[in-house]
Amino acid sequence: MNKFLLSIVGIFLIFGTGTLIGSFFGISMVYILPFVGWFIALILFYLILDEKHKNVFMEKLNELQNQ
């Protein structure tokens, strides 16, 4: 639950900060949204992907070697 809340807060924080910085410097949202979207995608990947990497191909190779 903590990871989920941290991700939601991070998304709102990045979107709000990007909007405020863009409006302060007079930059149109068309130029800011790709960067904001990229950071939001990183946060979503953090939310979805596992923290510990598991190599499926090496597990299959080890199973075949053990047989």
N, C-alpha and C positions, 0 to 999 in steps of 0.2 A: 504494500500500500504506500509506503514511503517513496518508492521509486516512481509510482504513478503520480503522486501529488507533486513531487519534484519536477517531473516532466511537464505537467500541466502549468505549474507556476513558471517554469522556464519558457514555455511557449508564449504565455501572456506577456512575460517580461521582455522577451526578444521582439515580439510584435509591437508592443507599446513603445519600447526604446527606439526601434527602427522608425516608427511613425513620427515620434517626437523629434528625432535627429533630422529626419528628412524635412519636416515642416520648419524647423529652425533654420536650416541652410537653404530652404526654398527649392528643394529637390522634389521632383514629381515622384509619385508612388510607383510609376512604371519602372523607374530605375532602382528603386529600393527593394521591391518585392522579390526579385530573384535572389538577393542576398538573404533576406528574411526567410524566404522559403527554403533556402539551403540549410540555414541554421535550424529551422523547424524540422526538416528532414533528418538532420543529425540527432536531434532530441528524440524523434520517433524511432529511429534505429536503436538508440540507447534503450528505449522502452521495450521494443519488441525482441531484439536479439539477446541471446544468452550471454552471461558474463564470462563463462568458461567455454572456450572453443573445443569442439569435439570433432576430430577428423574421421569421417565415416569411411573413407577409402582405406586408411591405415587399419582400422578395426577389421574390415573385410579381409585385408591382406593377412593380418595376424590369424584370423579364423581359418583361412585357407592353408597357412603354414602349419597350424596345429593339427590339421586333419591328416 
